[in-house]
């Protein structure tokens, strides 16, 4: 297709994707209170464990429109999740014609693995927030603290997004191996650096300075890295079976087999002089 045809198709795909997201937003708007109750549960349960009069969990709204905007944000995030099959299909339908068959196959594998990994990371973040609430709120027992509902929602959703993206780290490792940038042997040699980076990332994104939250994220990420190294090892073995020269060392000289001497061309004698009897 021409450039204009591609742009028209992109416009059509974007319109259909946005329409799907809009439908998801409208549907989730009716369940915004239930979703908020699920996200607010760690804080509400903490207040209940302290015997406090929770009412509606004791959150504060700084303006009359805050609750309405919060419901819209909740519905938008949830709508993005439930409409993911629609806008992901539109994205795939736009880029798939430009991919080779093996590239399409890898894309199916990556999407199939990325979804449960992200959900697993988000659920782990919810558990970390639930366990870390006692530590965070325990530091302000001497004060009467009222949390802002918008700030709390942003805090919880950011944690879930960071943990979810953190669990996508092994997919990036496998992708580097598939394109031939790094081998499984080299990735295994980097395991100390990878574990250190996992703990450093976990120390930055977790909200509490206690070792529980950091370890809860860093240990699964380290295990996922090792699993990615295993996948890279299997891919290297598969690639080696297809390449007959893969087992040879780059520094090893190839053997030269003895062959029969090559006869001189027509018109050249054994001493390499031109035969004058050849009129050609």
Steps between C-alpha positions, in 0.01 A plus 500: 500500500599861459586724793156661499335157501707404804400821676133441423524146636676628812222754551239228465680268744543779756133595475389141561745463790381824662139394451570172680670685787204739523255210526716341769512830692120535493449143619758529781353832614209303647746288704735780608389482864568125519844542343583784740388288795743229390789747468415673829479173692862506635451840661151424624611171653789674671267754661262222602785306662576809711140522616449834329164622380561452130169636364596507133864422581563858612614633161500867420396680178630851450234611250145398409607372159777275632279195551351529152843533339626207705215282377589597143865407557401167651263430210769598247763268649254213528365573152850480356537156655170349390524652150858379455397224253344766274778758487772234502335335201482833316869561571586148387290529183695812405854365552451129418510538117856632529630205704644168388337175604754422774470855634125459531550175689736665747249782548230252601735347756601838644144630533390170654779523759483875564138503613526252792837645602357851523195382692722302737716805567195721561352252748834477680502881529156486661631255760806718565279808551281299736799384707678835481200703615562409862858622476413820316207599718669381818743792472219755545313355799559822692309701239149508366563422133238521228611365164404661173301251294662612173851472642431155643357375170802636311735335748338156468465507121858620453622213716301249297630642171863500617480142627322392183765653274772358724368151429540567126879516546564135399315554171753768408781256581349230279447751219869597507591134467256437216646781292852371565630783719595281798540127552375290789859444615560872527167558674588234754833670559315822578276345768667691785449832323141408415416409861658822623296703250181320606560587866596858412181544294292348779660727760407807293140415412381342827343755736643370827865476610443162664647196322163330449376705206840511332551124534144426386574667167872429453486124560227431237680725253826310558325166454336627182844605373628147556197364317577736212857369492357148474283603204804664339700178550233296323492752217880486465488120479229516236705754305813285530324194357414701189852641460766235434781749577358618835704246699831624357706753688557837337876467569534150356660471155310296247667187362613498136441178315749383239364521149630394161720759324321727262603454139619815319259665259511417134792666325727512812782247546615352831760780551228762473618622154253569223492232234580674172359209302152597624375748243229620741 
